[in-house]
Amino acid sequence: MSKNNEEQQLSAPTLADIQEAATALSGIATYTPLMENTEVNVRLGGRLLIKAENTQRTGAFKIRGAYNRIRQLDADAKKRGVIAYSSGNHGQAVALAASLVGTSAMIVMPNDASALKMDRIRQFGGDVVTYDRAAELGDDAARRMRDATHRVMVPPSEDRRVMAGAGTVPFELYHQAVASDATLDAVLVPCGGGGLTAVSAIVMAALSPTTQVYATEPALFDDTCRSLLAGKRLSNPTGRKTICDAIMTPTPGKTTFSINKALLAGGLSVSDNAVCMAMKCAFDDYKSVVEPGAAVGLAAVLNGKIDIRGKTIAVILTGGNVDTTKYCSALHQAENLIQNQE
């Protein structure tokens, strides 16, 4: 790895980087809506704004970072192609971005990843190679295959250019909130590797310094929450499962955690049951299909993990790539929980 590329990977993006990415992504990424439901606001006693990245191209916010990185490849790198590890959303984005830029993509996925996401990666022109999540970490598998193929790694978050692209989500959110005459008290971000969380904190620190930013995670994969409390990176125990497969990361990223440790207000975690309820709320009240990992921020608000009364809180719905069986199962689980409460 060249010194310049290493610096690009290991340094935090600036607001100027994010603004440049926003210009580059014009016509590539969708400018997604900021949704609001008056009846929900009345029930909650506050104002809830929802950034609908589930309506984004490829069904998740990841195209923003993937394209912003891959568009900056030099001619030699384009010939070699790119490689990425992903449970699905990042992989789809890399495959599509590679095809748009004119290069090839190999996506390294856990063998238990969604078949729907694997199929979509292939539809976007990517080659899928699987590994055993129980025996090997995704980044280790991807590095092994990168060394064998000499492709350029496009990590899901640990790269300044990827994070700058992702930063266009909170950048848009901020300007949409201003246009809606909303002063943001807090922004809740689904957190896997921590890249979107980190750039959300960077954007809000620059443009709206009174806005608090929280990482939100599944209760059994709360590595960032626990790491923030400990002041150092902690890993999740092996062998755990959650329906939030998109954010089942083992450990916070080095660069992303250094940013999050400095800028975040804290971390929030929610149960899988709370996620199912949030998915049902998104469907019923916002007519929106959301995948489990993308619903953790909404779940935190609905489950009282943060007090919204008299406040304005925004949550980012990061994606909507969920297969029919899993989605229906989550909605049925939510309905059963409601019936048991009555």
C-alpha positions in Angstrom: 0.0 0.0 0.0 1.4 3.4 -0.9 1.9 6.0 1.8 -0.7 8.3 0.2 -3.3 5.5 0.0 -2.6 4.6 3.6 -3.2 8.2 4.6 -6.5 8.1 2.7 -7.6 5.1 4.5 -6.5 6.0 8.0 -7.5 9.7 8.2 -10.9 11.2 8.9 -12.7 13.1 6.2 -13.4 16.8 6.5 -16.6 18.7 5.7 -14.9 19.8 2.5 -14.3 16.1 1.5 -18.0 15.5 2.1 -19.1 18.5 0.1 -16.8 17.3 -2.8 -18.4 13.9 -2.6 -21.8 15.4 -2.7 -21.0 17.1 -6.0 -19.5 13.9 -7.4 -22.5 11.8 -6.4 -25.0 14.2 -8.1 -26.8 12.0 -10.7 -25.4 8.8 -9.2 -27.0 8.6 -5.8 -30.6 9.4 -5.0 -31.3 12.5 -2.9 -33.5 10.5 -0.5 -36.5 12.0 1.4 -36.7 13.1 5.0 -40.1 11.7 6.2 -42.3 12.9 9.0 -45.7 11.7 10.3 -47.8 14.1 12.3 -49.8 11.4 14.1 -46.6 9.6 15.2 -45.2 12.9 16.5 -48.4 13.4 18.5 -48.1 9.9 20.0 -44.4 10.4 20.9 -44.7 14.0 22.1 -41.9 15.1 20.0 -40.8 15.5 16.4 -39.4 12.5 14.6 -37.7 12.9 11.3 -36.7 9.8 9.2 -34.0 9.9 6.5 -35.1 7.2 4.1 -31.9 5.7 2.7 -33.9 2.5 2.2 -35.1 4.2 -1.0 -31.5 4.8 -2.1 -30.1 3.2 -5.3 -29.2 -0.5 -4.5 -31.6 -0.2 -1.5 -29.0 1.2 1.0 -26.8 4.2 1.6 -23.6 2.3 0.7 -23.6 3.3 -2.9 -22.5 6.8 -1.7 -19.2 5.6 -0.2 -18.5 2.9 -2.7 -18.8 5.2 -5.7 -16.9 8.0 -4.1 -13.9 5.6 -3.5 -14.0 3.7 -6.8 -14.3 6.9 -9.0 -10.9 7.9 -7.7 -9.1 4.8 -8.9 -6.2 5.3 -11.3 -5.9 3.5 -14.6 -3.8 0.7 -13.2 -6.2 0.0 -10.4 -9.1 0.0 -12.7 -7.4 -2.8 -14.7 -6.9 -4.9 -11.6 -10.4 -4.4 -10.3 -11.7 -4.0 -6.7 -12.5 -6.4 -3.9 -14.7 -5.9 -0.8 -16.1 -7.9 2.1 -19.8 -7.5 2.9 -22.9 -9.2 4.3 -24.7 -7.7 1.3 -25.3 -3.9 1.2 -21.8 -2.8 0.7 -21.2 -5.6 -1.8 -24.1 -4.5 -3.9 -22.9 -0.9 -3.8 -19.3 -1.9 -4.8 -20.5 -4.1 -7.6 -22.7 -1.3 -9.1 -20.1 1.4 -8.6 -17.4 -0.7 -10.2 -19.7 -1.2 -13.3 -20.4 2.5 -13.5 -16.7 3.4 -13.3 -15.7 0.6 -15.8 -13.9 -1.9 -13.6 -14.6 -5.3 -12.1 -15.6 -6.3 -8.5 -15.1 -9.4 -6.4 -17.3 -9.5 -3.3 -16.3 -11.7 -0.3 -19.5 -12.7 1.6 -20.2 -15.0 4.6 -21.7 -18.2 3.4 -24.9 -17.6 5.5 -25.5 -14.2 3.9 -28.9 -13.4 2.3 -29.4 -15.3 -1.0 -31.3 -12.2 -2.2 -28.2 -10.0 -1.6 -25.9 -12.5 -3.4 -28.2 -12.6 -6.4 -28.3 -8.8 -6.6 -24.6 -8.5 -6.4 -24.3 -10.8 -9.4 -27.0 -8.8 -11.2 -24.9 -5.7 -10.7 -21.9 -7.5 -12.3 -20.0 -8.6 -9.2 -18.4 -12.0 -8.6 -19.4 -13.5 -5.3 -16.9 -15.6 -3.2 -18.0 -17.0 0.2 -16.2 -17.7 3.5 -17.2 -19.2 6.8 -18.1 -16.5 9.3 -17.6 -18.9 12.2 -14.0 -19.7 11.2 -12.7 -16.4 9.7 -13.3 -12.7 9.9 -14.5 -11.1 6.7 -11.7 -8.6 6.5 -9.2 -11.5 6.9 -10.8 -13.5 4.1 -10.9 -10.4 1.8 -7.2 -9.6 2.5 -6.3 -13.2 1.7 -8.1 -13.0 -1.6 -6.8 -9.5 -2.3 -3.3 -10.8 -2.0 -4.0 -13.6 -4.4 -5.8 -11.4 -7.0 -4.0 -8.1 -6.6 -7.3 -6.3 -6.5 -7.8 -2.9 -4.7 -9.6 -3.2 -1.4 -12.7 -1.1 -0.9 -13.5 -1.4 2.9 -17.0 -0.7 4.1 -16.0 2.1 6.4 -12.2 2.3 7.1 -11.3 4.6 4.3 -11.5 8.4 4.1 -13.1 8.4 0.6 -15.7 5.8 1.6 -16.6 7.8 4.7 -16.7 11.1 2.8 -19.3 9.5 0.4 -21.3 8.2 3.4 -21.1 11.7 4.9 -23.5 13.0 2.2 -26.3 11.2 4.1 -26.1 13.5 7.2 -25.1 16.4 5.0 -28.4 16.1 3.1 -30.3 15.4 6.4 -29.0 18.6 8.0 -30.1 20.8 5.0 -33.5 19.0 4.7 -34.1 19.6 8.5 -33.3 23.3 8.0 -35.7 23.5 5.1 -38.3 21.9 7.4 -37.7 24.5 10.1 -36.4 21.8 12.4 -33.5 22.2 14.9 -32.1 18.8 15.5 -31.6 17.8 19.1 -30.2 14.4 18.2 -29.4 12.1 15.3 -29.5 8.3 15.7 -27.4 6.2 13.4 -27.4 2.4 12.9 -23.8 1.4 13.7 -21.8 -1.6 12.3 -18.3 -0.6 11.5 -19.0 2.9 12.6 -18.3 4.8 9.4 -21.8 6.4 8.9 -21.9 7.1 12.6 -18.5 8.9 12.5 -19.3 11.1 9.5 -22.7 12.0 11.0 -20.8 13.2 14.0 -18.4 15.1 11.8 -21.1 16.8 9.8 -23.2 17.7 12.9 -20.1 19.0 14.8 -19.4 21.3 11.8 -22.9 22.4 10.9 -25.1 21.9 14.0 -22.8 21.6 17.1 -25.7 21.4 19.6 -27.0 18.2 17.8 -26.1 15.0 19.7 -25.2 12.0 17.6 -25.7 8.4 19.0 -24.6 5.1 17.7 -27.4 2.5 17.8 -26.8 -1.2 17.7 -28.5 -4.6 18.4 -28.1 -5.6 22.0 -26.0 -8.7 21.2 -23.7 -6.8 18.9 -23.2 -3.6 20.9 -19.4 -3.4 20.5 -19.4 0.3 19.9 -21.7 1.1 22.8 -19.5 -0.9 25.2 -16.3 0.5 23.6 -17.5 4.0 24.2 -18.1 3.3 27.9 -14.7 1.6 28.2 -12.8 4.2 26.3 -11.2 1.5 24.1 -12.2 -0.9 21.3 -13.9 -4.0 22.5 -15.1 -7.0 20.5 -18.3 -8.9 20.5 -18.3 -12.5 21.9 -18.3 -15.1 19.1 -21.3 -17.3 18.4 -24.0 -14.7 18.9 -26.9 -14.1 16.4 -29.2 -11.2 15.7 -31.7 -10.5 13.0 -29.7 -7.4 12.2 -27.3 -9.2 9.9 -26.2 -6.0 8.1 -24.5 -4.6 11.3 -23.1 -7.9 12.8 -19.5 -6.5 13.0 -17.1 -8.0 15.4 -15.2 -4.9 16.5 -15.4 -1.1 15.9 -13.0 0.1 13.2 -9.8 1.9 14.4 -10.3 5.1 12.5 -14.1 5.2 12.9 -13.8 4.5 16.7 -11.2 7.3 17.1 -13.8 9.7 15.6 -16.8 8.3 17.5 -15.0 8.3 20.8 -14.2 12.0 20.4 -17.5 13.2 19.0 -20.5 10.9 19.9 -22.9 11.7 22.7 -23.1 7.9 23.4 -24.4 4.6 22.3 -27.8 3.0 22.4 -28.7 -0.7 22.0 -32.0 -2.4 21.3 -33.4 -6.0 21.4 -34.4 -7.9 18.3 -38.0 -7.7 19.5 -37.8 -3.9 19.5 -36.3 -4.0 16.0 -39.4 -6.0 14.8 -41.7 -3.4 16.3 -39.7 -0.6 14.6 -40.0 -2.5 11.2 -43.8 -2.7 11.7 -43.9 1.0 12.6 -42.0 1.9 9.4 -44.4 -0.2 7.4 -47.6 1.0 9.1 -46.8 4.7 9.6 -44.3 5.6 6.9 -45.2 3.0 4.3 -41.6 2.0 4.2 -39.9 -1.4 4.0 -36.8 -1.4 6.2 -34.3 -4.2 6.9 -33.6 -5.1 10.5 -30.2 -3.6 10.9 -31.5 -0.3 9.4 -34.3 -0.1 12.0 -32.2 0.1 15.2 -32.3 3.9 15.5 -36.1 4.0 15.0 -36.4 1.1 17.6 -34.4 3.2 20.1 -36.8 6.1 19.9 -39.9 3.9 20.0 -38.5 1.8 22.9 -37.7 4.9 25.0 -33.9 4.5 24.8 -33.8 8.2 24.3 -36.4 10.8 25.4 -38.0 12.5 22.4 -40.6 14.4 24.4 -40.4 18.1 23.4 -37.4 17.4 21.1 -36.6 16.9 17.5 -34.8 13.7 16.7 -33.7 12.3 13.3 -33.1 8.6 12.6 -31.4 7.2 9.5 -33.1 4.2 8.0 -29.9 2.9 6.3 -31.4 0.2 4.0 -34.3 -1.9 2.9 -32.7 -5.0 1.5 -34.6 -7.8 3.3 -36.0 -11.0 1.8 -39.7 -11.6 1.9 -39.6 -14.5 4.4 -37.5 -12.6 6.9 -39.5 -9.5 6.6 -42.9 -11.2 7.1 -41.5 -13.1 10.0 -40.4 -9.8 11.7 -43.8 -8.3 11.1 -45.6 -11.3 12.5 -43.3 -11.2 15.6 -44.2 -7.6 16.1 -47.9 -8.5 15.9 -47.5 -11.3 18.4 -45.7 -8.9 20.8 -48.6 -6.4 20.5 -51.2 -9.1 21.2 -49.3 -10.3 24.2 -49.3 -6.7 25.6 -53.1 -6.4 25.3 
